[in-house]
């Protein structure tokens, strides 16, 4: 990845907003207060240095960089992946493995059951989809992608992977895992929007979220007109906005037709081809928009549509063989057959088999348990 003032500023800003979100649960804090506290923790006179660094000025002192990274992590602004990426963006000579004691509780689970995949090392498959999507973002203008899939088909995990894989460090990857999808990946900015988060259905909060993660000034008031002006003037590097569960966004009264029309205009006419959108949905976005009585040209710009199906057999076997205790060929074949190669079901069945071993179970009762666990999801993926 190498040194990148843009990525450094983006990561710093995102971490500060994450700290504010975490700490405001118990104490109301402003961004200025958090910046002052960070500055004092580094032995500075308040938060003016933090504000300066948020504009893309990397600290001259490597010691300041590492102290800042540790303080941000200590207060919940970074996980280990983000911590190492932050150090890398600042030009740190050896970011891998730094600060491991801060994340002692972050040992990665061998299999993930329930939540989406966040860490690149735990993501398997979708190589064809990745090749197609990243191919649309290698050249200008960046193009827009709609990812269509059933519940539990892995849409959110794929979005998360898109945003992290191109700048992941070797310590965050499995051997042979590809990262060279984009030229000069450090230039790209990524903003993840979860429309199932009620805050993202409020227009002002959504616009603030987008601007903050694009490392752009947040105006007051942060209305649609000001948002359009700022992005049009300030976007200089490629940016991708990843919109998860667009149906939930369409259900929000505040995200009206004018909002969606404006996004289309912004991406098509005012950002020089540097802005792309990728969304996930259960059906074609234009159809969803009509269902919510919000038809908009925005949903017609998604000329590239990918429908997620099961993994290939090779991809599914790679996931199965990632187990810390190898499965027998018979067990692997059973897992392949019963999962239909859907990633969510593969994860559940692999977890069930591994857990049975860990508790000393030697019979085939784990298979009955595995079928019980995947039963609620099978009809969703039928």
ABEGO torsion letter per residue (X at the ends): XEBBAAAAAAAAAAAAAAAAAAAAAABBBBAAAAAAAAAAAAGBBEAAAAAAAAAGBBBABAAAAAAAAAAAAAAGABBAAAAAAAAAAAGBABABGBGAAAAAAABBBABBBGBBBABAAABBEGAAAAAAAAAAAABOBBBBBBBBBBBGAGAAAAAAAAAAAAABBAAABBBGBBABABBGAAABBBBBBBAABAAAABAAAAAAAAAAAAGBBBBOBBBAAAAAAAAAAABABBBBBBBBGAAAAAABAABBAAAAAAAAAAAAAAAGGABBBBBBBABBAAAAAAAAGBBBAAAAABABBBBBBBBBAAAAAAAAAABABBBBAAAAAAAAAAAGGBAAAAAAAAAAAAAAAAAGBABAAAAAAAAAAAAAAAAAAX
